[in-house]
Amino acid sequence: MAQLVAKRQDGTLLFDTNNITYGLVKSGYMTFIETWRRRQFKGGNVDPNWGGNWTESTVSQSVAFSDVIYGFAVVNAKSPIVFLTGSGCLQGTKIIGNSMVFLYTNASANTKFYCFDLMQDAFVGRGYLKARKPDSSMSFNSLQPPLNIVSAIQAPPPIGTQATQYPIPVGSKPYAGAVFAREQIQTGPNFQVNIYTARVTMSIRPGIEYAAYLPWSRGCQIWVYGSNEPYNTFRYGGSEGCGGIVGGIQFMFGPAGGTPEDHPMVVTGTPMPPSFSQVATDRLPTALAIETSGLPFPFN
């Protein structure tokens, strides 16, 4: 088989056409896709462990009972992976014709995505270099910016009580050093939705913008409190994400899309900060980071 190996001046490998190579297929800002209504318990003497006993929030209820989904679509995807700059927790994908649509909660129109996929012969240009494997599939195409991982960072462990039962696990955080925030997500031209997140920043190099990819993620339970005493508690599910920032990356937890939500108790006195519990402690995901400088944006 024909092979081309390119090395830097110091002798380190730049690329080897015998190896499977990922290249950029699309980049841009996320756009609003849809909203997913949260699920509420029917009540009464029924089994809460059966999904059929949880129903969608009705139209008459507050828009706060819906989760906003942002994302983007990629045509003819083979094995795509997505790096984010900014916020976002992947909720899955859906197929529409020959398009794969990526769906995120806790994202916004300011979230950047960089989608990489197996190299393919689908880009128009001149002055290119292409290499193929014995089965004629593409292994390298110089018209696609190649994926270049610069750092791999493991998420910090959670702290505080990770139990699921009462009392409320006050002060539980999904990461050591996490900071809570109440944020607003734009759901349309005239309204917004408040969400609660917990984030921790992991530094790499100052002044450099990064994008991050989380190969797998965890779930959690989120407790928040109303603004008027007595305080009504809100309990719902959360999901994990990771995105790049200038100087490093941020791991985060925020509401899961279409999560079950209930109001298990009312408390009085000083309202407590949000709590993020039920986070897996026996395994920690590792995020991959790339530098965004030099990558075309937007790119399709």
C-alpha positions, 0 to 999 in steps of 0.5 A: 500500500502507498504510504506518506509520512510527514514529520516536523523538523524535530522528527516528531510525526505530523501525519501518517496516511496509513492511520485513520485521520479525522478532519473538520467537516463543519463549524459554526454557531449553534441554532435553536432546534426545539423545546422539550417539555419536562415530565411531572408525576401524575400523583396518587398511589402509582409507581414512580419508577414507571415512565408512563406515570410521568406526563408532559407539562401542559401548555398552560404551565410556565415555559420554565417547565420546558428545556431549550434544545440547541444544535446543528446538523451534519450531512452524510455523517459517518462517525462524527465527534463534536468539540464545543467552545462555550456551554452545552450538554449533549442530549443525543442525535436524531436522523432526518433524511441524510442529516444527523442533528446534534441536540444540546441543553444548556447551550445558546446561540453563542456556543461554537461547535467544531464537528470532525468526521472520518476524512472523505472525498466530498470537498471541492478545492485545488492543490490538494493531497489525498490518500486512500486505504486498500478498501478505497476509503479516504484516510487523508484529505488536505482540503480538510483541517485535521483533528489535532488533540493538544490536551486530555483533562480528567474531570475533578471528583464530586464533593459533598453528600451524593445520596438521593434521600432526604435531607437535601444534600446541601452543598453537594457539588458535582466537582471539587471547586465547582461554582453555581450559577443561575443563567438565562437561555434565550428561547425566542425573540421575546422570552428566556428560561432560567437554568441552574448550572455548576461549572469548574474551570481547568486551565491549559494555556492563557490567551488560547481559545480551546474547544472540548469534546467529552467522550462520555458523560454522567447524570445527576440530581439537581435541587433548587429553591423558589424565590418566595418564602416558604420556599418550594423545592424543585428536584430534577435530573441533570446532565454533564457537558464540557466546552472550551474557553479562552485559557482552558476548558470548563466541565459543567452540569445543567438540566437534562432535556425533558427531565422528570421534575417534582416538588417534594417539600417546602422549606422556610428560613434562609434559602440554600444554594442549589445542590447537585447530587447522585453524581457517579464517584467511581469513574471520571470522564476525560475531556479532549481539547483542541486549539481553535486558532487556525481552524476555519469558522464557520466551515461547511 
